[in-house]
Amino acid sequence: MDQVKWNVGVIGAGVMGERMMNAIRTHEKFRVAAVSDVSAERAQEAAQKSGDVPWYTNYKELLKKVELDVIYLAVPPKFHHVIALDVLAHKKHLLCEKPLANSLTEAQEMLEAANNAGVVHAMNFPLYYQSVFPELTRRLEAIGDVRRIDILTHFHQWPRPWQQTPWLAGREQGGFIREVLPHFTHLTYELFGDLHVVHSEVDYPADPALCETGVSAILHLTDGTPVTINGLAGIAHEEHLDYRVYGSKGTLSVVNWSNLFVGGHGEALVPAEVPQQDRLSLLLDELSIAMNGGDARLVTFETGVKVQQVLEALLGHEKVHYIK
Ligand SMILES: NC(=O)c1ccc[n+]([C@@H]2O[C@H](COP(=O)([O-])OP(=O)(O)OC[C@H]3O[C@@H](n4cnc5c(N)ncnc54)[C@H](O)[C@@H]3O)[C@@H](O)[C@H]2O)c1
């Protein structure tokens, strides 16, 4: 007998919306039940791929007309707040893309609305759901006292070649500080607890409409352990991301999202085996558990607010460096 599936309403059928819909379409516990995008072409195409489900250019119509269990929200960040509040007013469970919002106040209001609605609220931070996370956690003990964490995010092109969408190039809601760094500050929060920004220096181009080209920042964990951020766009080598934890007895490094390297004292860093699993489908597994009232491993809006706090402090530029 077919298992009953949760009905997902997707709002935003862009790059990430399409990725998530691919995971939903093949998941045993969810189905795409309706799609909304301000682009009729995208909404219609995604709806067709999902088995000719209803599609709308206005998300309010989707919320009114279709029986949905959960909404997946994948629109650009400055629209998260207004749409999420509407979704929560309809008391639908909500899976929201990162960053939670476009300001700390918006993020806090979304958390409050989600708590008041009494629904499941979750965010998509893929690093947390993939197998590299438990592997990192397991190996932390062996590296001794953590001396420092270095987060390096270098891009030869921003926006990245696969994500050519104008909002990502703009200062209002784009840039890699908003788009990529939350993944790594969130990972740090999950592994080591709260962190706060001590100093952040952001490089901007002269054109005020364009997003940053660099960031150098220092943060502290609550025990004072330093976390550094070295972010650059427009460098002359291929994109490179490295999340590195230096311990007194060993070093752990996650390169380009999912490749784990480990090294002991005086040793070279060597690749470590990590099972590769579909992280979006693992996230959907957890979401289904939570929607059934179970104890699930999800990133909630509460954590999203903490990540937003760090994000806003990074962008709060104690010093701004304008590039010629
Ligand atoms: N978790 C991840 O790994 C990850 C990766 C990429 C992007 N994201 C996040 O996903 C979100 C979307 O990013 P993207 O790369 O898919 O952007 P995108 O520009 O490719 O897609 C956004 C889509 O939203 C649509 N849209 C805009 N306003 C809308 C509205 N009011 N109602 C309905 N649709 C609307 C646009 O037409 C577009 O199709 C962002 O928050 C981004 O930060 C997350």
The ligand as a MOL file (V3000), in Angstrom:
LIG
                    3D

  0  0  0     0  0            999 V3000
M  V30 BEGIN CTAB
M  V30 COUNTS 44 48 0 0 0
M  V30 BEGIN ATOM
M  V30 1 N 21.0300 25.8710 1.6800 0
M  V30 2 C 21.8100 26.0150 0.6160 0
M  V30 3 O 22.7890 25.2980 0.4270 0
M  V30 4 C 21.4970 27.1080 -0.3660 0
M  V30 5 C 22.1220 27.1410 -1.6290 0
M  V30 6 C 21.7510 28.1580 -2.5120 0
M  V30 7 C 20.8000 29.1190 -2.1310 0
M  V30 8 N 20.2450 29.0540 -0.8850 0 CHG=1
M  V30 9 C 19.2350 30.0470 -0.4470 0
M  V30 10 O 18.0150 29.7740 -1.1190 0
M  V30 11 C 17.2950 30.9830 -1.3440 0
M  V30 12 C 17.0310 31.1090 -2.8500 0
M  V30 13 O 18.2800 31.1260 -3.5360 0
M  V30 14 P 18.4050 30.6790 -5.0660 0
M  V30 15 O 19.8400 30.5050 -5.3370 0
M  V30 16 O 17.4710 29.5560 -5.3660 0 CHG=-1
M  V30 17 O 17.8910 32.0110 -5.7870 0
M  V30 18 P 17.2090 32.1250 -7.2380 0
M  V30 19 O 17.2590 33.5640 -7.5760 0
M  V30 20 O 17.7990 31.1260 -8.1590 0
M  V30 21 O 15.7080 31.6700 -6.9570 0
M  V30 22 C 14.7940 32.4230 -6.2240 0
M  V30 23 C 13.4290 32.2590 -6.8670 0
M  V30 24 O 12.4610 32.9390 -6.0630 0
M  V30 25 C 11.5510 33.5500 -6.9420 0
M  V30 26 N 10.8400 34.6050 -6.1840 0
M  V30 27 C 11.2740 35.8190 -5.8180 0
M  V30 28 N 10.3240 36.4690 -5.0980 0
M  V30 29 C 9.2800 35.6070 -5.0010 0
M  V30 30 C 7.9900 35.6780 -4.3980 0
M  V30 31 N 7.5870 36.7820 -3.7460 0
M  V30 32 N 7.1510 34.6120 -4.5130 0
M  V30 33 C 7.5270 33.5100 -5.1860 0
M  V30 34 N 8.7480 33.3920 -5.7820 0
M  V30 35 C 9.5940 34.4230 -5.6970 0
M  V30 36 C 12.4030 34.0420 -8.0990 0
M  V30 37 O 11.6320 34.2930 -9.2790 0
M  V30 38 C 13.3500 32.8480 -8.2650 0
M  V30 39 O 12.8460 31.8830 -9.1660 0
M  V30 40 C 18.1550 32.1010 -0.7630 0
M  V30 41 O 17.7650 32.3680 0.5490 0
M  V30 42 C 19.5610 31.4960 -0.7780 0
M  V30 43 O 20.4060 32.0700 0.1790 0
M  V30 44 C 20.5570 28.0680 -0.0210 0
M  V30 END ATOM
M  V30 BEGIN BOND
M  V30 1 1 1 2
M  V30 2 2 2 3
M  V30 3 1 2 4
M  V30 4 1 4 5
M  V30 5 2 4 44
M  V30 6 2 5 6
M  V30 7 1 6 7
M  V30 8 2 7 8
M  V30 9 1 8 9
M  V30 10 1 8 44
M  V30 11 1 9 10
M  V30 12 1 9 42
M  V30 13 1 10 11
M  V30 14 1 11 12
M  V30 15 1 11 40
M  V30 16 1 12 13
M  V30 17 1 13 14
M  V30 18 2 14 15
M  V30 19 1 14 16
M  V30 20 1 14 17
M  V30 21 1 17 18
M  V30 22 2 18 19
M  V30 23 1 18 20
M  V30 24 1 18 21
M  V30 25 1 21 22
M  V30 26 1 22 23
M  V30 27 1 23 24
M  V30 28 1 23 38
M  V30 29 1 24 25
M  V30 30 1 25 26
M  V30 31 1 25 36
M  V30 32 1 26 27
M  V30 33 1 26 35
M  V30 34 2 27 28
M  V30 35 1 28 29
M  V30 36 1 29 30
M  V30 37 2 29 35
M  V30 38 1 30 31
M  V30 39 2 30 32
M  V30 40 1 32 33
M  V30 41 2 33 34
M  V30 42 1 34 35
M  V30 43 1 36 37
M  V30 44 1 36 38
M  V30 45 1 38 39
M  V30 46 1 40 41
M  V30 47 1 40 42
M  V30 48 1 42 43
M  V30 END BOND
M  V30 END CTAB
M  END
